[in-house]
Amino acid sequence: MFSITDNLARTWLSSLVLLLAAACLRAQQSSPMVPIESYVRVNGVQYAQGKSAPLLADMYLPKDSGPHPAIVFIHGGGWTGGSRTGWSKLIAPFAEHGYVGMAIDYDLSPGVRFPVALEECKESIRWLRAHASEYRVDPNRIAVAGGSAGGELAALVALTNGDPRYESGTFKNFSSSVKAAILYSADLDLTKFSETDDAILPYLGGSCSAQHDLCLEASPQFHLGGKLPPIFVGQGNADEDVPYSQFTSFVAAYKKANGNITPFTAEGGPHAYAAEPQWFQANADAALSFLRKNL
């Protein structure tokens, strides 16, 4: 039989173990480096300075020596919200297959308008090339990916390869060009949205009719001249946020311009189809197959 003193000692010891376990958990959660089975995620790396705060990226680094092809991931959120952290599920299959992932934030400050976010996305690619040896990246094999509003930005990054108008910020002695793009449920033609759309108004500083030239400039659909990079584009045909007709029009126009485009339709899929269990694996497999051929 245990004495009262023994019971008190056991209670104290149990409490100590719980406190230590909680402390360890807090330390893991706050650590900038998160080990995964086949890759390591390094959180909160600054790649640039935004208008009101540093611009950060999460790096997904395969554990083998490389050098690896890389993908810069651009989040959605209507150009006014969202975060780089929302991409982790979609990036994992690429990191597991040997691709470095760089999930970036861009400036969402009030009053920041197009093309600031596009310039920042291009700056992230120049930064990645400048730090290629540090992160074991092959600087000649960089792609860009994005979803929704981030898909519009990713498409524009790829379709304006070599365009000096959008080169701003640091590391200008490095190229911001990419070899390929992956788009999920992307906003491809801003002229097709409502004149009172609460995302486009702050993004352009007015409606598409009021900012006509800027609206065309911000629409990938109107950048299909010259040398076109390979593009994978996926969308659900039950998308209620971005009309599926934008997808079909973009694919048709890209083919007409002799561009290399790989379409993926999620039958019955919603706007966020790429993260939904029903389409997740098929979408990831199709995107990986596309990259193996084009990156």
Helices and strands as residue ranges (DSSP letters): H 4-30, E 33-35, E 39-49, E 54-62, E 68-74, G 84-87, H 88-96, E 100-104, H 116-130, E 137-147, H 149-159, G 164-166, E 180-184, G 190-192, H 200-204, H 212-217, G 220-222, E 231-236, H 244-256, E 261-266, G 273-275, H 277-294
